[in-house]
């Protein structure tokens, strides 16, 4: 049985995670292709400075250890800091949630291993779209020894256009696992990275048996003007460590696009009704 989701109307109280340094980092095909993070927040190029008091949490759950685990943040205020010198603030922004979807009971080797949350934010700092990924492994009724060494996002190439992809990450809870590295690549742990303009690989070690069942919120900022849904937008990879199988699978999610979304039929109806009203007003004015 799944752990119940709990709606949270106000910002959750929580301890500050302390000062940190880092910002969105543009990923490209220059060497080295994979850019490593750091387990020290003061020198982690990817880490955005924030804490739970700077977020509006709208969904969370109580885990088996009686800990509140935030799942969805509708607003995140953050600071980007230099990783050298006095760690001065080089930018501040607010990530405002546009849309999210939950992929429940994602499968590896025929077994449900966890849930994957997929987010689209808008960053007030530069008005760009930011795609977010969050993984929760080993909920009740799911496999308890699965491990994800990489999480992938796809769709960063469209009709010959390659979208920018700048990576960052942050905690939603004190129990979230950090990002290890990122690359514009479709390769997983123990494989050699090859530049892939369509894909981004987040390396991590999400593993319930090792005490790391919750990923951080892994982020990708892009210069795309819009977003849409695709069946294989998110990939996840288990590298075969600890006698586990080497296996990769995919699930649906949001991808960047420069194609404007097609209005719903109801939107067309409202537009036509509005045009009709304008026509009536114009005819009345002509008669006057």
C-alpha positions as CSV (number, residue, x, y, z in Angstrom):
1,X,0.0,0.0,0.0
2,X,1.3,3.4,-1.0
3,X,2.2,6.0,1.6
4,X,-0.5,8.6,1.7
5,X,0.2,12.0,0.2
6,X,-0.5,14.9,2.5
7,X,-1.5,18.3,1.2
8,X,0.4,21.1,2.9
9,X,-1.1,24.6,2.7
10,X,1.8,26.5,4.2
11,X,5.5,26.6,3.9
12,X,7.0,23.7,6.0
13,X,9.2,24.6,8.8
14,X,12.8,23.2,8.6
15,X,16.3,23.8,9.4
16,X,18.5,25.8,7.0
17,X,20.9,23.7,5.0
18,X,23.6,26.4,5.4
19,X,25.4,28.6,2.9
20,X,26.3,27.1,-0.4
21,X,27.8,28.0,-3.7
22,X,26.8,27.1,-7.2
23,X,24.6,28.0,-10.2
24,X,23.1,26.6,-13.4
25,X,26.0,25.2,-15.4
26,X,25.7,25.1,-19.2
27,X,26.4,21.5,-20.5
28,X,28.1,21.2,-23.9
29,X,30.4,19.0,-25.9
30,X,33.7,20.4,-24.7
31,X,36.1,18.2,-22.8
32,X,35.6,16.9,-20.2
33,X,32.0,16.1,-21.3
34,X,30.9,15.1,-17.8
35,X,31.2,17.8,-15.2
36,X,31.4,16.5,-11.7
37,X,29.7,18.1,-8.7
38,X,31.1,18.1,-5.1
39,X,30.0,16.6,-1.8
40,X,30.9,20.0,-0.3
41,X,28.1,22.5,-0.9
42,X,30.6,25.4,-0.7
43,X,32.4,24.2,-3.9
44,X,29.6,22.4,-5.7
45,X,29.2,24.2,-9.1
46,X,25.6,22.9,-9.5
47,X,24.1,23.5,-6.1
48,X,21.6,26.4,-5.7
49,X,21.4,28.0,-2.3
50,X,18.0,27.5,-0.8
51,X,16.2,25.9,2.2
52,X,12.8,24.7,3.1
53,X,11.8,28.1,4.5
54,X,12.4,29.6,1.0
55,X,9.9,27.2,-0.6
56,X,6.1,26.8,-0.8
57,X,5.5,23.0,-0.4
58,X,2.1,21.8,-1.7
59,X,2.5,18.0,-1.4
60,X,4.5,15.8,1.0
61,X,4.3,12.4,2.7
62,X,5.3,10.9,6.1
63,X,7.9,8.1,5.5
64,X,8.4,4.9,7.5
65,X,10.8,6.7,9.8
66,X,8.1,9.3,10.6
67,X,9.9,12.1,8.6
68,X,8.1,14.7,6.5
69,X,9.3,14.4,2.9
70,X,8.3,17.3,0.6
71,X,7.5,16.1,-2.9
72,X,6.2,19.1,-4.8
73,X,7.2,22.8,-4.4
74,X,5.1,25.3,-6.2
75,X,7.6,28.1,-5.5
76,X,11.3,28.0,-4.8
77,X,13.4,31.1,-4.0
78,X,17.2,30.6,-4.5
79,X,20.5,32.3,-4.6
80,X,23.3,31.5,-7.1
81,X,26.7,32.1,-5.6
82,X,30.3,32.1,-6.8
83,X,32.3,29.0,-5.8
84,X,35.4,31.0,-5.0
85,X,36.4,33.8,-2.7
86,X,33.7,35.1,-0.5
87,X,31.0,33.0,-2.2
88,X,29.3,36.2,-3.3
89,X,25.7,36.1,-4.6
90,X,25.8,36.4,-8.4
91,X,22.1,36.0,-9.0
92,X,18.8,35.4,-7.3
93,X,15.6,34.0,-8.7
94,X,12.2,32.3,-8.0
95,X,11.2,29.1,-9.7
96,X,7.5,29.1,-10.2
97,X,5.8,25.8,-11.0
98,X,3.9,25.8,-14.3
99,X,3.0,22.1,-14.4
100,X,3.9,18.7,-13.0
101,X,3.0,15.1,-13.4
102,X,3.6,12.0,-11.3
103,X,4.8,8.7,-12.9
104,X,3.8,6.1,-10.3
105,X,5.3,2.6,-10.0
106,X,7.9,3.0,-12.8
107,X,9.2,-0.4,-13.8
108,X,12.7,-2.0,-14.0
109,X,13.0,-5.7,-15.1
110,X,9.2,-6.1,-14.7
111,X,9.0,-4.8,-11.1
112,X,7.8,-1.5,-9.7
113,X,10.7,0.3,-8.1
114,X,9.5,3.9,-7.4
115,X,7.8,7.1,-8.4
116,X,9.2,9.8,-10.7
117,X,8.0,13.4,-10.4
118,X,8.3,15.6,-13.5
119,X,8.2,19.4,-13.2
120,X,8.2,22.5,-15.4
121,X,9.2,25.8,-13.7
122,X,9.7,29.4,-14.9
123,X,12.7,31.2,-13.5
124,X,12.1,34.8,-12.7
125,X,15.8,35.5,-13.0
126,X,15.8,35.2,-16.8
127,X,12.2,34.1,-17.6
128,X,13.5,30.7,-18.9
129,X,11.9,27.3,-18.6
130,X,13.4,24.8,-16.1
131,X,12.6,21.1,-16.2
132,X,12.8,19.3,-12.9
133,X,13.1,15.6,-12.0
134,X,12.6,14.0,-8.6
135,X,12.8,10.3,-7.8
136,X,11.4,8.4,-4.8
137,X,12.4,4.7,-4.6
138,X,11.1,1.8,-2.5
139,X,7.6,2.9,-1.4
140,X,5.4,0.2,0.1
141,X,4.5,-2.4,-2.6
142,X,7.6,-1.5,-4.6
143,X,10.9,-3.4,-5.0
144,X,13.1,-2.6,-1.9
145,X,16.6,-3.1,-3.4
146,X,16.4,-1.1,-6.7
147,X,19.2,1.4,-7.4
148,X,19.3,4.2,-10.0
149,X,22.7,5.3,-11.0
150,X,21.6,7.7,-13.7
151,X,18.4,9.7,-14.5
152,X,18.1,11.0,-18.1
153,X,16.1,13.7,-19.8
154,X,15.5,13.7,-23.5
155,X,14.1,16.0,-26.1
156,X,16.8,18.7,-26.3
157,X,17.0,18.6,-30.0
158,X,14.1,19.5,-32.3
159,X,14.1,19.7,-36.1
160,X,17.8,20.5,-36.3
161,X,17.7,22.9,-33.3
162,X,19.7,22.0,-30.3
163,X,18.3,23.6,-27.1
164,X,20.5,24.9,-24.3
165,X,20.7,22.7,-21.2
166,X,22.1,24.2,-18.0
167,X,22.1,21.8,-15.0
168,X,21.6,22.6,-11.3
169,X,20.1,20.9,-8.3
170,X,18.7,21.6,-4.8
171,X,17.3,19.8,-1.8
172,X,13.5,19.6,-1.1
173,X,14.3,17.9,2.2
174,X,17.3,17.2,4.4
175,X,17.2,13.6,3.3
176,X,17.6,14.1,-0.4
177,X,20.5,12.7,-2.3
178,X,22.9,15.1,-4.1
179,X,23.7,15.2,-7.8
180,X,27.1,13.6,-8.6
181,X,27.6,14.8,-12.2
182,X,25.9,15.8,-15.4
183,X,26.6,15.5,-19.1
184,X,25.0,15.9,-22.5
185,X,25.1,12.2,-23.0
186,X,22.8,9.1,-23.2
187,X,25.3,6.9,-21.4
188,X,25.1,5.6,-17.8
189,X,27.5,4.8,-15.1
190,X,30.5,2.6,-16.2
191,X,29.9,3.6,-19.8
192,X,32.0,6.1,-21.8
193,X,30.2,9.4,-22.4
194,X,29.5,10.3,-26.0
195,X,28.0,13.7,-26.8
196,X,24.3,13.5,-27.5
197,X,22.5,16.8,-28.2
198,X,19.1,15.3,-27.4
199,X,20.0,13.9,-24.0
200,X,21.2,14.9,-20.5
201,X,22.5,12.4,-18.0
202,X,22.3,13.0,-14.2
203,X,24.6,10.7,-12.3
204,X,23.5,9.8,-8.8
205,X,23.2,6.8,-6.5
206,X,19.5,6.6,-5.5
207,X,19.2,3.5,-3.4
208,X,16.9,2.5,-0.5
209,X,19.2,-0.1,0.9
210,X,22.0,2.4,1.1
211,X,19.8,5.0,2.8
212,X,19.4,7.2,-0.3
213,X,15.8,6.6,-1.4
214,X,15.0,10.2,-2.3
215,X,16.8,12.2,-5.0
216,X,17.2,15.9,-4.8
217,X,15.4,18.1,-7.3
218,X,17.6,17.8,-10.4
219,X,17.1,20.8,-12.8
220,X,17.7,21.7,-16.4
221,X,17.3,25.2,-17.7
222,X,16.7,25.7,-21.4
223,X,16.2,28.4,-24.0
224,X,13.2,26.7,-25.5
225,X,10.0,28.8,-25.6
226,X,7.5,26.2,-24.6
227,X,7.1,22.5,-23.6
228,X,5.1,19.5,-24.6
229,X,4.6,15.9,-23.5
230,X,6.6,12.9,-24.9
231,X,6.3,9.2,-24.1
232,X,10.1,8.7,-23.5
233,X,11.0,12.0,-22.0
234,X,12.7,10.5,-18.9
235,X,15.1,7.6,-18.7
236,X,16.5,5.7,-15.6
237,X,19.4,3.3,-15.5
238,X,20.6,0.7,-13.0
239,X,24.3,-0.1,-13.6
240,X,24.4,-3.7,-12.3
241,X,26.2,-2.9,-9.0
242,X,25.7,-5.2,-6.0
243,X,24.4,-8.1,-8.2
244,X,21.6,-6.1,-9.6
245,X,20.8,-6.3,-13.3
246,X,22.1,-3.8,-15.9
247,X,18.8,-2.3,-17.1
248,X,17.4,0.9,-18.5
249,X,13.8,2.0,-18.9
250,X,11.8,5.1,-19.9
251,X,8.7,6.9,-18.8
252,X,6.7,9.9,-20.2
253,X,7.2,13.5,-19.3
254,X,7.7,17.0,-20.5
255,X,10.2,18.1,-23.2
256,X,11.3,21.5,-24.6
257,X,9.9,22.8,-27.8
258,X,9.7,26.0,-29.9
259,X,6.3,25.0,-31.2
260,X,3.4,26.9,-29.6
261,X,0.9,24.6,-27.9
262,X,-2.3,23.9,-29.7
263,X,-5.3,25.5,-27.9
264,X,-7.9,23.2,-26.5
265,X,-11.3,23.1,-28.3
266,X,-12.8,25.0,-25.4
267,X,-10.3,27.8,-26.0
268,X,-11.3,27.9,-29.7
269,X,-14.9,28.2,-28.7
270,X,-14.2,31.1,-26.3
271,X,-12.2,32.8,-29.1
272,X,-15.0,32.4,-31.6
273,X,-17.5,33.7,-29.1
274,X,-15.4,36.7,-28.5
275,X,-15.0,37.4,-32.2
276,X,-18.7,37.1,-32.6
277,X,-19.3,39.6,-29.8
278,X,-16.9,42.0,-31.4
279,X,-18.8,41.7,-34.7
280,X,-22.2,42.4,-32.9
281,X,-20.7,45.5,-31.3
282,X,-19.3,46.8,-34.6
283,X,-22.6,46.3,-36.4
284,X,-24.4,48.2,-33.6
285,X,-22.0,51.1,-33.9
286,X,-22.5,51.2,-37.7
287,X,-26.3,51.5,-37.2
288,X,-25.9,54.3,-34.7
